[in-house]
Amino acid sequence: MMMRRIMMTFFQNGTHEELECLLVQARSVCLRALDQYELAWDCIHFIQLSDTITYKVDTAPSKSYLLRIHSNRLSKEAIRSELTLLQSLGTSDDLHVPQGVASRDGSYVLFIEAEEEGMYFYVTMMNWVDGEHMDGNEVNERCAYRMGSMAAKLHEAITRFVPSVDFSRPIWGEESFKVDMTKLRRYYTRFLSDQAWKTYQRASHKILSQLADLDQNPQHYGIIHGDLHIGNIVFNDEQPNPIDFGRCGYGYYLYDIANTILGLFPAQRLEFIRGYESVRTLPTDYVEVLESFFIMCIIENYSHHSSDPREASRLIDEQPYAQACIREYLMNAPFLFNGIEVQEVT
């Protein structure tokens, strides 16, 4: 069945009609899952459809939760491992992160069968983290500094977490990047010329060469957020808090940093680094490696969205800047903290 094929890959794939049908099923799953929690809910708000389908659940008096319907991209053990990590991070005085909520029977990951035969979902409930989102235009240098400090405190807290033998999370590195490049090869014509695609391929070869030379020193490599872009940070009284740990896994701390500064301007990136280094020291040669992760994050982001035809116009609009960064990267010209010349692309 087509619906099952969508479920087995990623939620954002498929035609508009197929996704509309999926959302109808998802709302039914959401309501049946809510019956398994001790929550007197008042209102349910659909948030988005991505790797998970998410809803904000409001209860009286003025308390909110996040309900997530997961694709089976991750196993039940992997989802449970994310919640275990968050439970550990929740004990830190320096961090405010989402926490899992148990159902009536004490389960943190629910198994819900859909109305269509053979189709199922995993469902989790999280405490809602209050705060406002900002984009790069709204983040001043003080906020950027605090974001850097927050990221470093997050990495410090994670180094104190001791995974159990059944802890299961993905790895973000060479193999995952190759998978993204394979997907992008199928869809690049939606927003790239053949010439630009060759430039992306050259950049990917350089990135993979850089990754092959890195060692997994525990000072620089471990469990990371995995998706710490600016959209997964909320501000409460100017204090940034990380949310959406759905991609947490193993990787380099610089990869997390690259994901965040992707949404910042050069001056803000410098402040982010200063904030980070007020808590944790970066390697002396970090800039070259960080630039590789920065370009890696750009390409991964485009791979993620390339299969959704609704995203094509945005991806095209972003190409002048993205390709300017890739051009500087291939010329070995430092670009992260400098203004770069943006040219028309064809």
C-alpha positions in Angstrom: 0.0 0.0 0.0 1.2 3.5 -0.8 0.5 4.8 2.8 2.7 2.0 4.2 5.5 3.0 1.8 5.4 6.6 3.2 5.4 5.3 6.7 8.5 3.1 6.0 10.5 6.0 4.6 9.9 9.5 5.9 6.7 11.3 6.6 7.5 14.2 4.3 7.7 12.1 1.2 4.7 11.4 -1.0 2.0 13.4 -2.9 -0.1 16.0 -1.3 -3.1 13.6 -1.3 -1.1 10.9 0.4 0.2 13.2 3.1 -3.4 14.5 3.7 -4.5 10.9 4.2 -1.6 10.3 6.5 -2.5 13.3 8.7 -6.1 12.0 9.0 -4.7 8.7 10.3 -2.2 10.5 12.5 -5.0 12.6 14.2 -6.8 9.3 15.0 -3.6 7.8 16.4 -3.1 11.0 18.5 -6.6 10.8 20.0 -6.2 7.1 20.9 -2.8 7.7 22.4 -4.1 10.5 24.6 -6.5 8.1 26.1 -3.5 6.3 27.6 -2.2 9.3 29.6 -3.5 10.9 32.8 -4.1 14.2 31.1 -7.3 16.3 31.1 -6.5 17.9 27.7 -8.4 20.9 26.4 -7.0 21.5 22.9 -4.7 19.8 20.4 -2.7 21.9 17.9 -1.0 20.3 14.9 2.6 21.6 14.7 4.4 19.9 11.8 5.0 16.9 9.7 8.7 16.0 9.3 10.6 13.0 10.7 7.8 12.9 13.3 4.3 14.2 13.3 3.9 16.6 16.3 1.1 18.1 18.2 0.9 20.6 21.1 -1.5 19.3 23.7 -2.9 22.0 26.1 -4.3 21.0 29.5 -5.9 23.0 32.4 -4.5 25.0 34.0 -2.3 26.4 31.3 0.1 23.4 31.0 1.2 22.0 27.7 2.8 18.9 26.3 4.4 17.7 23.1 3.0 14.5 21.5 5.1 12.9 18.8 4.1 10.3 16.3 7.3 8.6 15.0 8.0 7.0 11.7 9.8 3.7 12.0 13.0 5.3 10.9 14.1 4.6 14.5 13.4 1.5 16.5 11.5 1.5 19.8 14.9 1.0 21.6 16.3 4.0 19.8 13.4 6.2 20.8 13.6 5.0 24.4 17.3 5.7 24.4 16.6 9.4 23.5 14.3 9.7 26.5 16.9 8.1 28.7 19.4 10.7 27.6 17.0 13.5 28.2 16.2 12.2 31.7 19.9 12.3 32.5 20.3 15.8 31.1 17.3 17.0 33.1 19.3 16.6 36.3 21.7 19.4 35.2 21.2 22.8 36.8 22.5 24.5 33.7 20.0 23.0 31.2 16.3 22.9 30.6 15.4 20.1 28.2 12.2 18.2 27.3 11.4 15.2 29.5 9.4 12.1 28.6 6.0 11.6 30.2 4.8 8.1 31.2 1.5 6.7 30.2 -1.0 5.2 32.7 0.8 1.9 32.6 4.3 3.4 33.0 5.3 3.2 29.3 7.3 6.0 27.7 7.0 4.7 24.2 3.5 3.6 23.1 2.8 1.2 20.2 -0.3 2.3 18.4 -1.8 0.4 15.4 -3.3 2.5 12.7 -6.7 1.9 11.1 -5.0 0.6 8.0 -4.1 -3.0 8.4 -0.4 -3.6 9.0 0.4 0.0 9.7 1.6 1.1 13.2 3.2 4.0 15.0 5.3 4.7 18.0 4.1 7.6 20.1 5.8 9.6 22.9 4.7 12.4 25.1 7.1 15.2 26.3 6.9 18.1 28.7 6.6 21.3 26.7 9.6 23.7 26.9 8.3 27.3 27.0 10.1 29.9 24.9 10.1 31.8 21.7 11.8 31.0 18.4 14.2 33.5 16.8 15.7 33.7 13.4 19.1 34.9 12.5 17.8 38.5 12.0 16.5 38.6 15.6 19.5 37.1 17.3 21.8 39.8 18.6 25.4 39.2 19.7 24.5 38.7 23.3 22.0 36.0 22.4 24.5 34.4 20.2 27.1 34.3 23.0 24.5 32.7 25.3 23.6 30.1 22.6 27.3 29.2 22.4 27.5 28.8 26.2 24.3 26.7 26.2 25.7 24.4 23.5 28.9 23.9 25.5 27.0 23.2 28.7 24.9 20.6 26.8 28.1 18.9 25.5 29.6 19.0 29.0 26.5 17.4 30.5 26.4 14.7 27.8 30.0 13.7 28.6 28.8 12.8 32.1 26.1 10.5 30.7 26.9 6.8 30.8 24.9 4.9 28.2 23.6 1.4 29.1 24.5 -1.6 27.0 21.2 -1.4 25.1 21.5 2.3 24.3 20.9 2.7 20.6 21.2 5.9 18.6 22.3 6.7 15.1 25.8 7.8 14.0 26.2 11.1 12.1 29.4 11.0 10.0 30.8 9.5 6.8 28.2 6.8 6.2 25.2 9.0 7.0 26.6 11.7 4.7 27.0 9.2 1.9 23.3 8.3 2.3 22.4 12.0 2.0 24.4 12.4 -1.1 22.8 9.4 -2.7 19.4 10.8 -2.0 20.4 14.3 -3.3 21.6 12.7 -6.5 18.0 11.6 -7.2 16.5 15.1 -6.6 19.1 17.7 -7.3 17.7 18.7 -10.6 14.8 20.4 -8.8 17.0 23.2 -7.6 20.6 22.7 -9.0 22.1 22.8 -12.5 24.3 19.9 -13.6 27.3 22.2 -13.2 26.3 23.1 -9.6 25.8 19.5 -8.8 29.4 18.7 -9.9 30.5 21.4 -7.4 28.5 19.8 -4.7 30.1 16.5 -5.5 33.6 18.1 -5.2 32.7 19.5 -1.9 31.4 16.1 -0.7 34.7 14.5 -1.6 36.6 17.1 0.4 34.2 16.6 3.4 34.6 12.8 3.3 38.4 13.2 3.1 38.3 15.4 6.2 36.1 13.1 8.1 38.4 10.1 7.4 41.3 12.0 9.0 39.5 12.8 12.2 40.0 10.7 15.3 37.2 10.0 17.8 38.8 11.7 20.7 36.2 11.7 23.5 37.1 15.4 24.1 35.6 16.2 20.7 33.4 13.2 19.8 30.5 11.6 21.6 26.7 11.8 21.9 25.4 15.1 20.3 22.1 16.8 19.8 22.4 16.1 16.1 20.0 18.8 14.9 20.9 21.9 16.9 19.8 24.4 14.3 18.3 27.7 15.4 14.8 26.3 14.9 15.5 23.8 17.7 16.4 26.5 20.2 13.8 28.5 22.2 14.5 31.6 24.2 12.9 32.2 27.6 13.9 35.5 29.2 16.8 35.6 26.7 18.0 32.2 28.0 18.3 29.7 25.1 17.1 26.1 25.6 17.6 23.2 23.2 14.5 21.2 22.1 13.8 18.3 19.7 16.5 15.7 20.4 14.9 13.3 17.8 18.2 13.1 15.9 20.5 12.8 18.9 23.3 10.3 18.3 27.0 9.9 18.0 29.1 12.5 16.2 31.5 15.4 16.6 30.7 18.3 18.8 31.8 20.6 16.0 28.9 19.1 13.9 26.4 20.4 16.5 28.1 23.8 16.4 28.0 23.9 12.6 24.3 23.2 12.6 23.7 26.2 14.9 25.9 28.8 13.3 24.4 27.9 9.9 21.6 30.2 10.8 23.8 33.1 12.1 25.7 35.9 10.5 29.5 36.0 10.7 29.6 38.4 13.7 27.1 36.3 15.6 29.1 33.2 14.8 32.1 34.7 16.4 30.1 35.5 19.6 28.7 32.0 19.6 32.3 30.6 19.5 33.3 33.0 22.4 30.3 31.8 24.4 31.1 28.2 23.7 34.8 28.6 24.7 33.8 30.3 28.0 32.7 26.8 29.0 34.6 24.3 26.8 37.9 24.6 24.9 37.8 24.0 21.2 40.8 22.4 19.3 43.4 24.8 18.1 42.7 23.9 14.5 38.9 23.9 14.8 38.1 26.4 12.1 39.1 24.2 9.1 37.1 21.2 10.5 34.2 23.4 11.4 34.0 24.7 7.9 33.8 21.1 6.6 30.9 20.4 9.0 29.3 23.7 8.0 29.2 22.7 4.3 28.2 19.2 5.3 25.2 20.6 7.2 24.2 22.7 4.1 24.2 19.6 1.9 22.4 17.5 4.4 19.7 20.1 4.8 19.2 20.2 1.0 19.1 16.4 0.8 16.5 16.3 3.6 14.2 18.8 1.8 15.0 17.9 -1.8 12.3 15.2 -2.1 9.5 17.7 -1.1 8.5 19.6 -4.2 7.0 22.3 -2.0 10.5 23.2 -0.8 12.0 23.6 -4.3 11.5 27.4 -4.6 13.1 28.0 -1.2 16.1 25.8 -2.1 16.6 27.7 -5.4 16.4 31.1 -3.6 19.2 29.9 -1.1 21.6 28.8 -3.8 23.5 32.1 -4.4 24.7 32.1 -0.7 25.1 28.3 -0.4 27.2 28.0 -3.6 29.3 31.0 -2.6 30.2 29.2 0.7 31.0 26.0 -1.2 33.1 28.0 -3.7 35.2 29.5 -0.9 35.4 26.1 0.8 36.8 24.5 -2.3 39.3 27.3 -2.7 40.5 26.8 0.9 39.5 30.4 1.7 38.2 31.0 5.2 34.6 32.1 5.1 32.8 31.4 8.3 33.6 34.6 10.0 34.0 36.8 6.9 31.6 38.4 4.5 31.6 36.6 1.2 30.7 37.8 -2.3 27.5 36.3 -3.5 27.1 35.8 -7.3 24.2 34.9 -9.5 23.9 31.2 -10.1 22.6 29.3 -13.1 
